[in-house]
Amino acid sequence: MTLTNTGTANQADNAGNEFTDVLPAGLTLAGATASSGTALATVGTNTVTWNGSLAPLGGSVVITITATINAGTLGTTISNQGTVAY
């Protein structure tokens, strides 16, 4: 996942999470990393959060989420969507 600031102002590290992703049924969270800021993988809730700031005009972070596909999901479509708060 790549988050990019295309605006003209810094996106500060505000209170709370700037990014949250609760992985859907069918996936089991194994871990998460980020190229900047702090990624946190909470395995018990299958949730990844990221906190950090993004510089204006192209500042970005790459968040890598590692998960396993659960048994019994053969033929199932698994969709995932995260939320950004700024």
C-alpha positions in Angstrom: 0.0 0.0 0.0 1.4 3.4 -0.9 0.1 6.6 0.7 1.1 9.9 -1.1 0.6 13.5 -0.1 -0.2 15.4 -3.3 -1.2 18.6 -1.5 0.9 21.6 -0.8 1.0 21.3 3.0 2.7 18.8 5.3 0.4 16.0 6.6 1.4 16.0 10.2 1.5 13.0 12.5 -1.9 13.8 14.2 -3.3 12.2 17.3 -4.6 8.7 16.4 -3.9 6.6 13.4 -3.4 8.0 9.9 -4.1 4.6 8.3 -6.2 1.6 9.6 -6.8 -1.6 7.8 -8.8 -4.5 9.3 -8.1 -7.5 7.2 -11.2 -9.4 6.0 -12.2 -12.9 6.9 -10.2 -15.4 4.9 -6.9 -13.7 5.8 -4.7 -14.0 8.9 -2.4 -11.1 9.7 1.3 -12.1 10.1 3.0 -8.6 10.2 3.4 -5.1 8.8 6.3 -2.8 8.0 6.5 0.8 6.8 9.1 2.8 4.9 8.7 5.7 7.4 6.6 6.3 10.5 5.3 3.4 12.5 3.3 0.4 11.3 1.7 -1.8 14.0 0.3 -5.2 13.3 -2.3 -6.3 15.9 -2.7 -10.0 15.1 -5.4 -10.6 17.7 -7.8 -8.2 15.8 -6.3 -8.7 12.3 -5.7 -4.9 12.2 -2.8 -2.9 10.8 -2.3 0.8 11.8 0.2 3.4 10.6 1.2 6.6 12.3 3.5 9.2 10.7 3.7 12.3 8.6 3.9 12.9 4.9 5.8 15.8 3.3 3.9 17.9 0.8 4.1 17.6 -3.0 4.8 13.8 -3.2 5.9 12.7 0.2 4.9 9.0 0.5 5.1 5.9 2.7 5.0 2.3 1.6 3.1 0.0 4.0 3.7 -3.7 3.5 1.1 -6.0 5.1 1.9 -9.7 5.3 -0.9 -12.2 5.7 -1.7 -15.8 5.1 -4.8 -17.1 3.2 -6.9 -19.3 5.4 -7.7 -22.9 4.6 -11.2 -23.3 3.1 -11.1 -20.1 1.0 -10.6 -21.9 -2.3 -12.7 -20.2 -5.0 -13.5 -17.2 -2.7 -12.8 -13.6 -3.7 -11.2 -11.7 -0.8 -11.4 -7.9 -1.0 -9.6 -5.5 1.3 -9.9 -1.8 2.0 -8.1 0.5 4.4 -9.0 3.9 5.8 -6.9 7.0 5.8 -7.6 9.8 8.3 -5.8 13.2 8.0 
